[in-house]
Amino acid sequence: MKKPELKLPEGVSFLPATNAREAANALAEEVAAVLSSRLALAGTASLVVSGGTTPVPFFQALARKELDWSRVTVLLADERWVPESDEASNTALVKRHLLQHHASAARYLSLTEPGEGLDQALPVIEQRLERLALPLDVLVLGMGNDGHTASLFPTAQELPHALSPPANQRVMAMRPSGQPYERITLTLPVLQNAGYTALLVKGPDKLATLEQAARACDQVAAMPVRAFIKPGLKVYWSP
Ligand SMILES: O=C(O)C(O)[C@@H](O)[C@H](O)[C@H](O)COP(=O)(O)O
């Protein structure tokens, strides 16, 4: 298969793979190396991952990487506000596929508060996140075809606040129109400026979305993924 080309701003790497497994393995290899060097330097490391369907093979590959996971804090960039027993739960996904094998020793920082409503739970989660050192070390994002990433949806009326939160808020409730669940997301200042940021996307439609996003990177509110299309970003893509 001929690998596609994608015009992205200078400094953004486009890394097309032949299939999802190959992209997952390459990204897992790189993330493990970044985490290891961070651990050697700083003693601890943070790893922020996304939910959805695309990252499962990446989680499975990363979980088998040998590193001192007991010094790694894992958390989600965003979560759908559903019980962990719901198949839409990103927490359940991460527990099932990432916090396994070697990675089962990692510390998991949860964006959920079982049995609570989202608004009631926010202060507790906000307080929990005070422990998180910024900037993040590793951030792996996904992207929707509306240009959302994490739960920064163009259709959410809370988006302006999540892009520029009052009082340094680290998490925010998002209720995007047209989406089936309430969500909680890390705000843009928390997500931005990670030591390493990758975008993992699959399929020709995502390629077209990315192309469209890259054409006007300054118009973040229309396609929030644009906030991350800047030098240093690694885009892992498979058909
Ligand atoms: O929980 C979520 O829905 C996300 O974190 C979200 O930002 C996701 O990464 C994209 O919607 C891509 O999702 P897919 O991988 O399912 O296409």
The ligand as an ORCA input file, in Angstrom:
! r2SCAN-3c Opt
* xyz 0 1
  O     -13.545      9.244     25.511
  C     -13.461      9.701     24.413
  O     -14.382      9.629     23.598
  C     -12.207     10.390     24.002
  O     -11.155     10.438     24.799
  C     -12.179     11.024     22.675
  O     -11.510     12.240     22.594
  C     -11.630     10.023     21.664
  O     -10.240      9.957     21.774
  C     -12.033     10.379     20.248
  O     -13.424     10.535     20.218
  C     -11.627      9.321     19.259
  O     -12.347      8.168     19.530
  P     -12.161      6.830     18.686
  O     -10.811      6.314     19.020
  O     -13.248      5.932     19.220
  O     -12.336      7.206     17.264
*
